[in-house]
Amino acid sequence: MKSFVCAEPEVRCLVERTNKEEFLILASDGWDKVSNEVVCKIARNCLNGCAAAMFSDSVPGSSATDAAALLAKLAVARGSMDNISVVVVKLRRLKTRAA
């Protein structure tokens, strides 16, 4: 029995990059359970330190690696059964939460 994979990627192209772009998220599979808006909000909260301040036991820091790990955990927690891949690239320095 063969299985076929058909993917309709969501691609957004920027002609010029400005200082408004905070981060880039590259992800494959497993995102049908999480909206783009939620993914961006979670990544932003992780990168600016809010997630680590609120959930220090499960979010170790505010790096792009931490944001990617948190997003993957979210997709699994929401019931995704796909192979989940996430890469977060920080494009500019975000304002961090004051200690």
N, CA, C and O atoms as a CHARMM CRD file, in Angstrom:
* protein
*
  396
    1    1 MET  N      0.83600  -1.16200   0.00000 PROA 1      0.00000
    2    1 MET  CA     0.00000   0.00000   0.00000 PROA 1      0.00000
    3    1 MET  C      0.89400   1.24200   0.00000 PROA 1      0.00000
    4    1 MET  O      1.75800   1.39000   0.86400 PROA 1      0.00000
    5    2 LYS  N      0.68800   2.10600  -0.94300 PROA 2      0.00000
    6    2 LYS  CA     1.47200   3.33100  -1.03100 PROA 2      0.00000
    7    2 LYS  C      0.66200   4.48800  -0.46600 PROA 2      0.00000
    8    2 LYS  O     -0.55800   4.54900  -0.61400 PROA 2      0.00000
    9    3 SER  N      1.36400   5.39000   0.17600 PROA 3      0.00000
   10    3 SER  CA     0.67400   6.60200   0.61000 PROA 3      0.00000
   11    3 SER  C      1.25900   7.77700  -0.15000 PROA 3      0.00000
   12    3 SER  O      2.45700   7.82700  -0.42800 PROA 3      0.00000
   13    4 PHE  N      0.40700   8.70200  -0.47500 PROA 4      0.00000
   14    4 PHE  CA     0.82600   9.87400  -1.21600 PROA 4      0.00000
   15    4 PHE  C      0.68900  11.10100  -0.32600 PROA 4      0.00000
   16    4 PHE  O     -0.24900  11.21300   0.46200 PROA 4      0.00000
   17    5 VAL  N      1.61600  11.99500  -0.46200 PROA 5      0.00000
   18    5 VAL  CA     1.59100  13.21600   0.32000 PROA 5      0.00000
   19    5 VAL  C      1.29700  14.36500  -0.62200 PROA 5      0.00000
   20    5 VAL  O      1.93800  14.52300  -1.66100 PROA 5      0.00000
   21    6 CYS  N      0.33500  15.14800  -0.24800 PROA 6      0.00000
   22    6 CYS  CA    -0.01300  16.33200  -1.01700 PROA 6      0.00000
   23    6 CYS  C      0.00900  17.50800  -0.06200 PROA 6      0.00000
   24    6 CYS  O     -0.70600  17.50700   0.94100 PROA 6      0.00000
   25    7 ALA  N      0.79200  18.47900  -0.35000 PROA 7      0.00000
   26    7 ALA  CA     0.90200  19.62200   0.54500 PROA 7      0.00000
   27    7 ALA  C      0.58400  20.91300  -0.19400 PROA 7      0.00000
   28    7 ALA  O      1.02200  21.13400  -1.32300 PROA 7      0.00000
   29    8 GLU  N     -0.16800  21.73200   0.45700 PROA 8      0.00000
   30    8 GLU  CA    -0.45100  23.07600  -0.04000 PROA 8      0.00000
   31    8 GLU  C      0.23600  24.05100   0.91100 PROA 8      0.00000
   32    8 GLU  O     -0.34300  24.43100   1.92900 PROA 8      0.00000
   33    9 PRO  N      1.45500  24.45700   0.59400 PROA 9      0.00000
   34    9 PRO  CA     2.17800  25.32100   1.52400 PROA 9      0.00000
   35    9 PRO  C      1.56400  26.71900   1.59700 PROA 9      0.00000
   36    9 PRO  O      1.01500  27.23500   0.62400 PROA 9      0.00000
   37   10 GLU  N      1.67500  27.30200   2.77000 PROA 10     0.00000
   38   10 GLU  CA     1.28500  28.69400   2.92400 PROA 10     0.00000
   39   10 GLU  C      2.56200  29.50200   2.83600 PROA 10     0.00000
   40   10 GLU  O      3.45500  29.35800   3.67100 PROA 10     0.00000
   41   11 VAL  N      2.64900  30.33700   1.84300 PROA 11     0.00000
   42   11 VAL  CA     3.86900  31.09300   1.59300 PROA 11     0.00000
   43   11 VAL  C      3.52700  32.57000   1.54900 PROA 11     0.00000
   44   11 VAL  O      2.56900  32.97900   0.89200 PROA 11     0.00000
   45   12 ARG  N      4.30600  33.35500   2.24200 PROA 12     0.00000
   46   12 ARG  CA     4.12600  34.80200   2.19700 PROA 12     0.00000
   47   12 ARG  C      5.43600  35.40900   1.73800 PROA 12     0.00000
   48   12 ARG  O      6.49300  35.12400   2.30200 PROA 12     0.00000
   49   13 CYS  N      5.36800  36.23400   0.72900 PROA 13     0.00000
   50   13 CYS  CA     6.57700  36.85600   0.17800 PROA 13     0.00000
   51   13 CYS  C      6.61300  38.34000   0.52500 PROA 13     0.00000
   52   13 CYS  O      5.61300  39.04600   0.39300 PROA 13     0.00000
   53   14 LEU  N      7.75900  38.79200   0.96200 PROA 14     0.00000
   54   14 LEU  CA     7.98700  40.20100   1.22400 PROA 14     0.00000
   55   14 LEU  C      8.90600  40.73900   0.15600 PROA 14     0.00000
   56   14 LEU  O      9.94200  40.14500  -0.14100 PROA 14     0.00000
   57   15 VAL  N      8.53200  41.85700  -0.41700 PROA 15     0.00000
   58   15 VAL  CA     9.39000  42.46600  -1.42100 PROA 15     0.00000
   59   15 VAL  C     10.57700  43.13300  -0.73600 PROA 15     0.00000
   60   15 VAL  O     11.72400  42.96700  -1.15100 PROA 15     0.00000
   61   16 GLU  N     10.28500  43.88500   0.31200 PROA 16     0.00000
   62   16 GLU  CA    11.33900  44.52700   1.07900 PROA 16     0.00000
   63   16 GLU  C     11.13600  44.21400   2.54500 PROA 16     0.00000
   64   16 GLU  O     10.01400  44.24500   3.05100 PROA 16     0.00000
   65   17 ARG  N     12.20200  43.91900   3.20700 PROA 17     0.00000
   66   17 ARG  CA    12.12500  43.66700   4.64100 PROA 17     0.00000
   67   17 ARG  C     12.30500  44.97500   5.39600 PROA 17     0.00000
   68   17 ARG  O     13.18500  45.77100   5.07000 PROA 17     0.00000
   69   18 THR  N     11.46700  45.19700   6.40800 PROA 18     0.00000
   70   18 THR  CA    11.56100  46.40200   7.22200 PROA 18     0.00000
   71   18 THR  C     11.85200  45.99900   8.66100 PROA 18     0.00000
   72   18 THR  O     11.98100  44.81300   8.96500 PROA 18     0.00000
   73   19 ASN  N     11.95300  46.97100   9.52900 PROA 19     0.00000
   74   19 ASN  CA    12.18400  46.70400  10.95000 PROA 19     0.00000
   75   19 ASN  C     10.93600  46.19000  11.64800 PROA 19     0.00000
   76   19 ASN  O     10.98800  45.84200  12.82700 PROA 19     0.00000
   77   20 LYS  N      9.81500  46.13800  10.93700 PROA 20     0.00000
   78   20 LYS  CA     8.57600  45.63200  11.53600 PROA 20     0.00000
   79   20 LYS  C      8.60100  44.11100  11.70200 PROA 20     0.00000
   80   20 LYS  O      7.95200  43.58400  12.60600 PROA 20     0.00000
   81   21 GLU  N      9.33100  43.40500  10.85600 PROA 21     0.00000
   82   21 GLU  CA     9.37300  41.95200  10.95100 PROA 21     0.00000
   83   21 GLU  C     10.17100  41.55100  12.18800 PROA 21     0.00000
   84   21 GLU  O     11.34000  41.90700  12.34000 PROA 21     0.00000
   85   22 GLU  N      9.50800  40.80100  13.06500 PROA 22     0.00000
   86   22 GLU  CA    10.12700  40.41300  14.32500 PROA 22     0.00000
   87   22 GLU  C     10.84000  39.07000  14.23400 PROA 22     0.00000
   88   22 GLU  O     11.94100  38.90200  14.75900 PROA 22     0.00000
   89   23 PHE  N     10.19700  38.11300  13.55900 PROA 23     0.00000
   90   23 PHE  CA    10.73100  36.76500  13.49100 PROA 23     0.00000
   91   23 PHE  C     10.17300  36.05600  12.26400 PROA 23     0.00000
   92   23 PHE  O      9.19900  36.49200  11.65100 PROA 23     0.00000
   93   24 LEU  N     10.81700  34.96400  11.93600 PROA 24     0.00000
   94   24 LEU  CA    10.40600  34.11300  10.82000 PROA 24     0.00000
   95   24 LEU  C     10.16900  32.72900  11.39800 PROA 24     0.00000
   96   24 LEU  O     10.98700  32.21600  12.16100 PROA 24     0.00000
   97   25 ILE  N      9.05000  32.13100  11.03100 PROA 25     0.00000
   98   25 ILE  CA     8.75500  30.77600  11.49100 PROA 25     0.00000
   99   25 ILE  C      8.65400  29.87200  10.26900 PROA 25     0.00000
  100   25 ILE  O      7.84400  30.10300   9.37200 PROA 25     0.00000
  101   26 LEU  N      9.48600  28.84800  10.25200 PROA 26     0.00000
  102   26 LEU  CA     9.43000  27.81800   9.21900 PROA 26     0.00000
  103   26 LEU  C      8.89600  26.56300   9.88800 PROA 26     0.00000
  104   26 LEU  O      9.46700  26.08100  10.86600 PROA 26     0.00000
  105   27 ALA  N      7.81500  26.04300   9.36400 PROA 27     0.00000
  106   27 ALA  CA     7.21200  24.87800  10.00500 PROA 27     0.00000
  107   27 ALA  C      6.61000  23.95800   8.95200 PROA 27     0.00000
  108   27 ALA  O      6.16900  24.40000   7.89000 PROA 27     0.00000
  109   28 SER  N      6.60300  22.68900   9.26800 PROA 28     0.00000
  110   28 SER  CA     5.95900  21.73400   8.36800 PROA 28     0.00000
  111   28 SER  C      5.13400  20.76400   9.18400 PROA 28     0.00000
  112   28 SER  O      5.54000  20.33700  10.26500 PROA 28     0.00000
  113   29 ASP  N      4.00000  20.42900   8.66900 PROA 29     0.00000
  114   29 ASP  CA     3.08900  19.45100   9.27600 PROA 29     0.00000
  115   29 ASP  C      2.69200  19.81700  10.71000 PROA 29     0.00000
  116   29 ASP  O      3.41600  20.51200  11.42300 PROA 29     0.00000
  117   30 GLY  N      1.54200  19.33200  11.09500 PROA 30     0.00000
  118   30 GLY  CA     1.10400  19.45300  12.46400 PROA 30     0.00000
  119   30 GLY  C      0.47500  20.77300  12.86200 PROA 30     0.00000
  120   30 GLY  O      0.16900  20.98000  14.03700 PROA 30     0.00000
  121   31 TRP  N      0.27800  21.66000  11.91800 PROA 31     0.00000
  122   31 TRP  CA    -0.20100  22.99200  12.26600 PROA 31     0.00000
  123   31 TRP  C     -1.67800  23.19700  11.99200 PROA 31     0.00000
  124   31 TRP  O     -2.17500  24.31800  12.09700 PROA 31     0.00000
  125   32 ASP  N     -2.38400  22.14300  11.64500 PROA 32     0.00000
  126   32 ASP  CA    -3.81700  22.27500  11.40000 PROA 32     0.00000
  127   32 ASP  C     -4.57900  22.50200  12.70300 PROA 32     0.00000
  128   32 ASP  O     -5.74100  22.90600  12.66500 PROA 32     0.00000
  129   33 LYS  N     -3.96500  22.25700  13.83700 PROA 33     0.00000
  130   33 LYS  CA    -4.59000  22.42500  15.15100 PROA 33     0.00000
  131   33 LYS  C     -4.30000  23.79100  15.77300 PROA 33     0.00000
  132   33 LYS  O     -4.86800  24.12700  16.81100 PROA 33     0.00000
  133   34 VAL  N     -3.42400  24.58100  15.15200 PROA 34     0.00000
  134   34 VAL  CA    -3.00400  25.86100  15.72200 PROA 34     0.00000
  135   34 VAL  C     -3.07200  26.93000  14.63100 PROA 34     0.00000
  136   34 VAL  O     -2.52300  26.74400  13.54500 PROA 34     0.00000
  137   35 SER  N     -3.73800  28.03700  14.91500 PROA 35     0.00000
  138   35 SER  CA    -3.85600  29.10300  13.91500 PROA 35     0.00000
  139   35 SER  C     -2.55400  29.88800  13.79900 PROA 35     0.00000
  140   35 SER  O     -1.72100  29.87000  14.70500 PROA 35     0.00000
  141   36 ASN  N     -2.39100  30.57300  12.67700 PROA 36     0.00000
  142   36 ASN  CA    -1.20500  31.41500  12.47900 PROA 36     0.00000
  143   36 ASN  C     -1.13300  32.50800  13.54500 PROA 36     0.00000
  144   36 ASN  O     -0.04900  32.84800  14.01800 PROA 36     0.00000
  145   37 GLU  N     -2.27900  33.05000  13.91600 PROA 37     0.00000
  146   37 GLU  CA    -2.31500  34.11300  14.91700 PROA 37     0.00000
  147   37 GLU  C     -1.79800  33.60600  16.26300 PROA 37     0.00000
  148   37 GLU  O     -1.02300  34.28900  16.93200 PROA 37     0.00000
  149   38 VAL  N     -2.22800  32.40900  16.65700 PROA 38     0.00000
  150   38 VAL  CA    -1.77800  31.83300  17.92700 PROA 38     0.00000
  151   38 VAL  C     -0.28500  31.51800  17.86800 PROA 38     0.00000
  152   38 VAL  O      0.43700  31.77800  18.83000 PROA 38     0.00000
  153   39 VAL  N      0.18100  30.96600  16.76200 PROA 39     0.00000
  154   39 VAL  CA     1.60800  30.65400  16.59900 PROA 39     0.00000
  155   39 VAL  C      2.44100  31.92400  16.76900 PROA 39     0.00000
  156   39 VAL  O      3.45400  31.91300  17.46900 PROA 39     0.00000
  157   40 CYS  N      2.02200  33.01200  16.13600 PROA 40     0.00000
  158   40 CYS  CA     2.77400  34.27000  16.24000 PROA 40     0.00000
  159   40 CYS  C      2.73400  34.83200  17.65600 PROA 40     0.00000
  160   40 CYS  O      3.74500  35.32800  18.15200 PROA 40     0.00000
  161   41 LYS  N      1.58500  34.76200  18.30800 PROA 41     0.00000
  162   41 LYS  CA     1.46600  35.27400  19.67100 PROA 41     0.00000
  163   41 LYS  C      2.36200  34.48400  20.62600 PROA 41     0.00000
  164   41 LYS  O      3.04100  35.07100  21.46900 PROA 41     0.00000
  165   42 ILE  N      2.36500  33.16500  20.49600 PROA 42     0.00000
  166   42 ILE  CA     3.20800  32.32600  21.35500 PROA 42     0.00000
  167   42 ILE  C      4.68500  32.62100  21.10400 PROA 42     0.00000
  168   42 ILE  O      5.45400  32.77900  22.05200 PROA 42     0.00000
  169   43 ALA  N      5.08600  32.69700  19.83300 PROA 43     0.00000
  170   43 ALA  CA     6.49100  32.98200  19.51100 PROA 43     0.00000
  171   43 ALA  C      6.90300  34.33800  20.06800 PROA 43     0.00000
  172   43 ALA  O      7.97300  34.47100  20.66200 PROA 43     0.00000
  173   44 ARG  N      6.06200  35.33600  19.87900 PROA 44     0.00000
  174   44 ARG  CA     6.36500  36.68500  20.37500 PROA 44     0.00000
  175   44 ARG  C      6.50700  36.67600  21.90100 PROA 44     0.00000
  176   44 ARG  O      7.45500  37.24700  22.44100 PROA 44     0.00000
  177   45 ASN  N      5.57100  36.03300  22.58700 PROA 45     0.00000
  178   45 ASN  CA     5.63500  35.98000  24.05500 PROA 45     0.00000
  179   45 ASN  C      6.85300  35.21800  24.55200 PROA 45     0.00000
  180   45 ASN  O      7.39100  35.53800  25.61200 PROA 45     0.00000
  181   46 CYS  N      7.28500  34.23300  23.81700 PROA 46     0.00000
  182   46 CYS  CA     8.48500  33.50100  24.20600 PROA 46     0.00000
  183   46 CYS  C      9.72500  34.35900  23.96300 PROA 46     0.00000
  184   46 CYS  O     10.58600  34.47000  24.83600 PROA 46     0.00000
  185   47 LEU  N      9.81400  34.95800  22.79100 PROA 47     0.00000
  186   47 LEU  CA    11.00200  35.74100  22.44400 PROA 47     0.00000
  187   47 LEU  C     11.16900  36.98900  23.30800 PROA 47     0.00000
  188   47 LEU  O     12.29600  37.42400  23.54400 PROA 47     0.00000
  189   48 ASN  N     10.06500  37.57300  23.78300 PROA 48     0.00000
  190   48 ASN  CA    10.21300  38.77700  24.59900 PROA 48     0.00000
  191   48 ASN  C     10.30900  38.47500  26.09000 PROA 48     0.00000
  192   48 ASN  O     10.37700  39.39300  26.90800 PROA 48     0.00000
  193   49 GLY  N     10.31600  37.18700  26.44700 PROA 49     0.00000
  194   49 GLY  CA    10.53000  36.79000  27.83600 PROA 49     0.00000
  195   49 GLY  C      9.27400  36.62300  28.66800 PROA 49     0.00000
  196   49 GLY  O      9.35500  36.17200  29.81100 PROA 49     0.00000
  197   50 CYS  N      8.12000  36.97000  28.13300 PROA 50     0.00000
  198   50 CYS  CA     6.87300  36.85900  28.90600 PROA 50     0.00000
  199   50 CYS  C      6.53500  35.40500  29.21900 PROA 50     0.00000
  200   50 CYS  O      6.09800  35.10700  30.33100 PROA 50     0.00000
  201   51 ALA  N      6.72200  34.51700  28.28900 PROA 51     0.00000
  202   51 ALA  CA     6.38500  33.10000  28.51100 PROA 51     0.00000
  203   51 ALA  C      7.26300  32.50000  29.59700 PROA 51     0.00000
  204   51 ALA  O      6.77600  31.75000  30.44300 PROA 51     0.00000
  205   52 ALA  N      8.54400  32.81700  29.58400 PROA 52     0.00000
  206   52 ALA  CA     9.45700  32.29000  30.60700 PROA 52     0.00000
  207   52 ALA  C      9.11800  32.85300  31.98000 PROA 52     0.00000
  208   52 ALA  O      9.23700  32.15300  32.98500 PROA 52     0.00000
  209   53 ALA  N      8.69800  34.11400  32.02700 PROA 53     0.00000
  210   53 ALA  CA     8.33400  34.72400  33.30400 PROA 53     0.00000
  211   53 ALA  C      7.06500  34.08500  33.86900 PROA 53     0.00000
  212   53 ALA  O      6.94700  33.89600  35.08000 PROA 53     0.00000
  213   54 MET  N      6.11900  33.75400  32.99100 PROA 54     0.00000
  214   54 MET  CA     4.84800  33.18000  33.44100 PROA 54     0.00000
  215   54 MET  C      4.93200  31.67900  33.68800 PROA 54     0.00000
  216   54 MET  O      4.27700  31.16200  34.59300 PROA 54     0.00000
  217   55 PHE  N      5.74100  30.97100  32.88200 PROA 55     0.00000
  218   55 PHE  CA     5.80300  29.51000  32.95100 PROA 55     0.00000
  219   55 PHE  C      7.24700  29.04500  33.07300 PROA 55     0.00000
  220   55 PHE  O      7.72200  28.28000  32.23400 PROA 55     0.00000
  221   56 SER  N      7.94200  29.49100  34.09100 PROA 56     0.00000
  222   56 SER  CA     9.37500  29.20500  34.21900 PROA 56     0.00000
  223   56 SER  C      9.68400  27.71000  34.32500 PROA 56     0.00000
  224   56 SER  O     10.79600  27.28700  34.01000 PROA 56     0.00000
  225   57 ASP  N      8.70900  26.90700  34.76800 PROA 57     0.00000
  226   57 ASP  CA     8.95000  25.46900  34.87800 PROA 57     0.00000
  227   57 ASP  C      8.93600  24.76700  33.52400 PROA 57     0.00000
  228   57 ASP  O      9.52700  23.69600  33.38800 PROA 57     0.00000
  229   58 SER  N      8.27200  25.34600  32.51500 PROA 58     0.00000
  230   58 SER  CA     8.20400  24.68000  31.21500 PROA 58     0.00000
  231   58 SER  C      8.83500  25.47700  30.07100 PROA 58     0.00000
  232   58 SER  O      9.05200  24.92400  28.99300 PROA 58     0.00000
  233   59 VAL  N      9.13100  26.75000  30.28000 PROA 59     0.00000
  234   59 VAL  CA     9.79000  27.57000  29.25300 PROA 59     0.00000
  235   59 VAL  C     11.09300  28.08600  29.85200 PROA 59     0.00000
  236   59 VAL  O     11.08300  29.01200  30.66300 PROA 59     0.00000
  237   60 PRO  N     12.22400  27.48200  29.45000 PROA 60     0.00000
  238   60 PRO  CA    13.48900  27.81800  30.09600 PROA 60     0.00000
  239   60 PRO  C     14.03400  29.21500  29.80000 PROA 60     0.00000
  240   60 PRO  O     14.73800  29.78400  30.63300 PROA 60     0.00000
  241   61 GLY  N     13.72600  29.76800  28.64800 PROA 61     0.00000
  242   61 GLY  CA    14.31600  31.05700  28.30600 PROA 61     0.00000
  243   61 GLY  C     13.55800  31.76700  27.21300 PROA 61     0.00000
  244   61 GLY  O     12.38000  31.50000  26.97600 PROA 61     0.00000
  245   62 SER  N     14.24600  32.67500  26.54800 PROA 62     0.00000
  246   62 SER  CA    13.59700  33.48400  25.52400 PROA 62     0.00000
  247   62 SER  C     14.33100  33.43100  24.18300 PROA 62     0.00000
  248   62 SER  O     14.29000  34.39200  23.41400 PROA 62     0.00000
  249   63 SER  N     14.99000  32.32800  23.90500 PROA 63     0.00000
  250   63 SER  CA    15.70700  32.19100  22.63500 PROA 63     0.00000
  251   63 SER  C     14.77700  31.68600  21.53900 PROA 63     0.00000
  252   63 SER  O     13.66500  31.23600  21.81700 PROA 63     0.00000
  253   64 ALA  N     15.22800  31.76200  20.32000 PROA 64     0.00000
  254   64 ALA  CA    14.46200  31.23100  19.19200 PROA 64     0.00000
  255   64 ALA  C     14.28300  29.72000  19.33500 PROA 64     0.00000
  256   64 ALA  O     13.25900  29.17300  18.92700 PROA 64     0.00000
  257   65 THR  N     15.27200  29.05300  19.90800 PROA 65     0.00000
  258   65 THR  CA    15.18200  27.60700  20.15600 PROA 65     0.00000
  259   65 THR  C     14.07400  27.30500  21.16000 PROA 65     0.00000
  260   65 THR  O     13.31300  26.35400  20.98500 PROA 65     0.00000
  261   66 ASP  N     13.98600  28.11200  22.20600 PROA 66     0.00000
  262   66 ASP  CA    12.91800  27.93600  23.19200 PROA 66     0.00000
  263   66 ASP  C     11.54700  28.14800  22.56400 PROA 66     0.00000
  264   66 ASP  O     10.60500  27.41200  22.85800 PROA 66     0.00000
  265   67 ALA  N     11.43400  29.15400  21.69700 PROA 67     0.00000
  266   67 ALA  CA    10.16400  29.42800  21.02600 PROA 67     0.00000
  267   67 ALA  C      9.76100  28.25800  20.13000 PROA 67     0.00000
  268   67 ALA  O      8.59700  27.85900  20.11600 PROA 67     0.00000
  269   68 ALA  N     10.71200  27.71000  19.38700 PROA 68     0.00000
  270   68 ALA  CA    10.41800  26.57600  18.50500 PROA 68     0.00000
  271   68 ALA  C      9.98000  25.35700  19.31200 PROA 68     0.00000
  272   68 ALA  O      9.03000  24.67100  18.93500 PROA 68     0.00000
  273   69 ALA  N     10.66300  25.08900  20.41100 PROA 69     0.00000
  274   69 ALA  CA    10.29600  23.94000  21.24900 PROA 69     0.00000
  275   69 ALA  C      8.90000  24.12500  21.83500 PROA 69     0.00000
  276   69 ALA  O      8.11700  23.17700  21.87900 PROA 69     0.00000
  277   70 LEU  N      8.58700  25.32700  22.28000 PROA 70     0.00000
  278   70 LEU  CA     7.27000  25.60400  22.84200 PROA 70     0.00000
  279   70 LEU  C      6.17800  25.43400  21.78800 PROA 70     0.00000
  280   70 LEU  O      5.11500  24.88700  22.08200 PROA 70     0.00000
  281   71 LEU  N      6.42900  25.89200  20.58100 PROA 71     0.00000
  282   71 LEU  CA     5.44600  25.74800  19.50200 PROA 71     0.00000
  283   71 LEU  C      5.21500  24.27700  19.15100 PROA 71     0.00000
  284   71 LEU  O      4.08000  23.86700  18.90900 PROA 71     0.00000
  285   72 ALA  N      6.27800  23.49400  19.12400 PROA 72     0.00000
  286   72 ALA  CA     6.12700  22.06100  18.84400 PROA 72     0.00000
  287   72 ALA  C      5.31200  21.38300  19.94400 PROA 72     0.00000
  288   72 ALA  O      4.44800  20.55500  19.65700 PROA 72     0.00000
  289   73 LYS  N      5.58600  21.73400  21.20500 PROA 73     0.00000
  290   73 LYS  CA     4.82500  21.17000  22.32500 PROA 73     0.00000
  291   73 LYS  C      3.35500  21.55900  22.23800 PROA 73     0.00000
  292   73 LYS  O      2.47600  20.75400  22.54600 PROA 73     0.00000
  293   74 LEU  N      3.09000  22.78500  21.82100 PROA 74     0.00000
  294   74 LEU  CA     1.70800  23.24800  21.67500 PROA 74     0.00000
  295   74 LEU  C      0.96000  22.43400  20.63000 PROA 74     0.00000
  296   74 LEU  O     -0.17900  22.02700  20.85900 PROA 74     0.00000
  297   75 ALA  N      1.58900  22.19400  19.48900 PROA 75     0.00000
  298   75 ALA  CA     0.93600  21.41000  18.43100 PROA 75     0.00000
  299   75 ALA  C      0.62000  19.99700  18.91300 PROA 75     0.00000
  300   75 ALA  O     -0.45700  19.47000  18.63300 PROA 75     0.00000
  301   76 VAL  N      1.55200  19.38400  19.63500 PROA 76     0.00000
  302   76 VAL  CA     1.32400  18.03800  20.17600 PROA 76     0.00000
  303   76 VAL  C      0.20000  18.07500  21.21100 PROA 76     0.00000
  304   76 VAL  O     -0.67400  17.20900  21.21200 PROA 76     0.00000
  305   77 ALA  N      0.22500  19.07700  22.09000 PROA 77     0.00000
  306   77 ALA  CA    -0.79400  19.19100  23.13700 PROA 77     0.00000
  307   77 ALA  C     -2.18500  19.39500  22.54800 PROA 77     0.00000
  308   77 ALA  O     -3.18400  19.00000  23.15000 PROA 77     0.00000
  309   78 ARG  N     -2.24700  20.00500  21.38500 PROA 78     0.00000
  310   78 ARG  CA    -3.54200  20.23200  20.73800 PROA 78     0.00000
  311   78 ARG  C     -3.98300  19.05500  19.87700 PROA 78     0.00000
  312   78 ARG  O     -5.00500  19.12900  19.19400 PROA 78     0.00000
  313   79 GLY  N     -3.21800  17.97400  19.90900 PROA 79     0.00000
  314   79 GLY  CA    -3.65100  16.74800  19.25100 PROA 79     0.00000
  315   79 GLY  C     -3.06900  16.47200  17.88800 PROA 79     0.00000
  316   79 GLY  O     -3.56700  15.59600  17.18200 PROA 79     0.00000
  317   80 SER  N     -2.03300  17.18400  17.49000 PROA 80     0.00000
  318   80 SER  CA    -1.42500  16.90600  16.18900 PROA 80     0.00000
  319   80 SER  C     -0.77100  15.52800  16.20700 PROA 80     0.00000
  320   80 SER  O     -0.08900  15.16300  17.16400 PROA 80     0.00000
  321   81 MET  N     -0.98500  14.78300  15.15300 PROA 81     0.00000
  322   81 MET  CA    -0.40700  13.44900  15.03500 PROA 81     0.00000
  323   81 MET  C      0.68300  13.42200  13.96100 PROA 81     0.00000
  324   81 MET  O      1.26100  12.36800  13.69400 PROA 81     0.00000
  325   82 ASP  N      0.96700  14.56800  13.34400 PROA 82     0.00000
  326   82 ASP  CA     1.96300  14.65700  12.28600 PROA 82     0.00000
  327   82 ASP  C      3.37300  14.74300  12.85300 PROA 82     0.00000
  328   82 ASP  O      3.57400  14.95200  14.05000 PROA 82     0.00000
  329   83 ASN  N      4.33400  14.57600  11.96500 PROA 83     0.00000
  330   83 ASN  CA     5.71500  14.88200  12.31300 PROA 83     0.00000
  331   83 ASN  C      5.80400  16.40300  12.33300 PROA 83     0.00000
  332   83 ASN  O      5.50500  17.05700  11.33400 PROA 83     0.00000
  333   84 ILE  N      6.20400  16.95200  13.43500 PROA 84     0.00000
  334   84 ILE  CA     6.19600  18.40400  13.60400 PROA 84     0.00000
  335   84 ILE  C      7.61700  18.93800  13.51300 PROA 84     0.00000
  336   84 ILE  O      8.50800  18.49500  14.23800 PROA 84     0.00000
  337   85 SER  N      7.81700  19.89100  12.62100 PROA 85     0.00000
  338   85 SER  CA     9.10900  20.56600  12.48500 PROA 85     0.00000
  339   85 SER  C      8.87900  22.05500  12.63000 PROA 85     0.00000
  340   85 SER  O      7.96700  22.60900  12.01600 PROA 85     0.00000
  341   86 VAL  N      9.70400  22.71100  13.44100 PROA 86     0.00000
  342   86 VAL  CA     9.57900  24.15100  13.65000 PROA 86     0.00000
  343   86 VAL  C     10.96400  24.76300  13.76700 PROA 86     0.00000
  344   86 VAL  O     11.81700  24.26100  14.49800 PROA 86     0.00000
  345   87 VAL  N     11.17600  25.84300  13.04800 PROA 87     0.00000
  346   87 VAL  CA    12.38800  26.64700  13.19400 PROA 87     0.00000
  347   87 VAL  C     11.92600  28.08700  13.37400 PROA 87     0.00000
  348   87 VAL  O     11.12400  28.59200  12.58800 PROA 87     0.00000
  349   88 VAL  N     12.43300  28.74300  14.40500 PROA 88     0.00000
  350   88 VAL  CA    12.13900  30.15000  14.63400 PROA 88     0.00000
  351   88 VAL  C     13.42800  30.92700  14.44600 PROA 88     0.00000
  352   88 VAL  O     14.45800  30.58800  15.02900 PROA 88     0.00000
  353   89 VAL  N     13.36800  31.96200  13.63400 PROA 89     0.00000
  354   89 VAL  CA    14.52600  32.82300  13.38100 PROA 89     0.00000
  355   89 VAL  C     14.17100  34.21600  13.88400 PROA 89     0.00000
  356   89 VAL  O     13.22200  34.83900  13.40900 PROA 89     0.00000
  357   90 LYS  N     14.93900  34.69000  14.84200 PROA 90     0.00000
  358   90 LYS  CA    14.72800  36.02800  15.39900 PROA 90     0.00000
  359   90 LYS  C     15.31900  37.04500  14.42800 PROA 90     0.00000
  360   90 LYS  O     16.51500  37.00400  14.14000 PROA 90     0.00000
  361   91 LEU  N     14.49100  37.95500  13.92300 PROA 91     0.00000
  362   91 LEU  CA    14.95600  38.91300  12.92900 PROA 91     0.00000
  363   91 LEU  C     15.38900  40.24600  13.53500 PROA 91     0.00000
  364   91 LEU  O     16.19300  40.97200  12.95000 PROA 91     0.00000
  365   92 ARG  N     14.85800  40.55400  14.69400 PROA 92     0.00000
  366   92 ARG  CA    15.26800  41.79800  15.34600 PROA 92     0.00000
  367   92 ARG  C     15.15000  41.62200  16.84700 PROA 92     0.00000
  368   92 ARG  O     14.45900  40.73000  17.33900 PROA 92     0.00000
  369   93 ARG  N     15.82300  42.47000  17.53900 PROA 93     0.00000
  370   93 ARG  CA    15.78400  42.41300  19.00300 PROA 93     0.00000
  371   93 ARG  C     14.42300  42.91800  19.48800 PROA 93     0.00000
  372   93 ARG  O     14.02000  44.03900  19.17900 PROA 93     0.00000
  373   94 LEU  N     13.73100  42.08500  20.24300 PROA 94     0.00000
  374   94 LEU  CA    12.44400  42.47500  20.80500 PROA 94     0.00000
  375   94 LEU  C     12.65500  43.08700  22.17900 PROA 94     0.00000
  376   94 LEU  O     13.64000  42.79100  22.85600 PROA 94     0.00000
  377   95 LYS  N     11.73800  43.93200  22.58200 PROA 95     0.00000
  378   95 LYS  CA    11.78600  44.46800  23.94200 PROA 95     0.00000
  379   95 LYS  C     11.52900  43.33900  24.90400 PROA 95     0.00000
  380   95 LYS  O     10.52400  42.63800  24.79000 PROA 95     0.00000
  381   96 THR  N     12.42600  43.15300  25.85300 PROA 96     0.00000
  382   96 THR  CA    12.25900  42.06500  26.80700 PROA 96     0.00000
  383   96 THR  C     11.51600  42.55200  28.04500 PROA 96     0.00000
  384   96 THR  O     11.48400  43.74100  28.36300 PROA 96     0.00000
  385   97 ARG  N     10.93700  41.60500  28.70600 PROA 97     0.00000
  386   97 ARG  CA    10.18200  41.89300  29.92100 PROA 97     0.00000
  387   97 ARG  C     11.15000  42.36800  30.99600 PROA 97     0.00000
  388   97 ARG  O     12.18700  41.74600  31.23100 PROA 97     0.00000
  389   98 ALA  N     10.80600  43.46300  31.63900 PROA 98     0.00000
  390   98 ALA  CA    11.66300  43.99700  32.70900 PROA 98     0.00000
  391   98 ALA  C     11.60400  43.09000  33.92600 PROA 98     0.00000
  392   98 ALA  O     10.53300  42.60900  34.29700 PROA 98     0.00000
  393   99 ALA  N     12.74700  42.85600  34.54400 PROA 99     0.00000
  394   99 ALA  CA    12.80200  41.96500  35.71000 PROA 99     0.00000
  395   99 ALA  C     12.29500  42.64200  36.96000 PROA 99     0.00000
  396   99 ALA  O     12.27400  42.03100  38.02800 PROA 99     0.00000
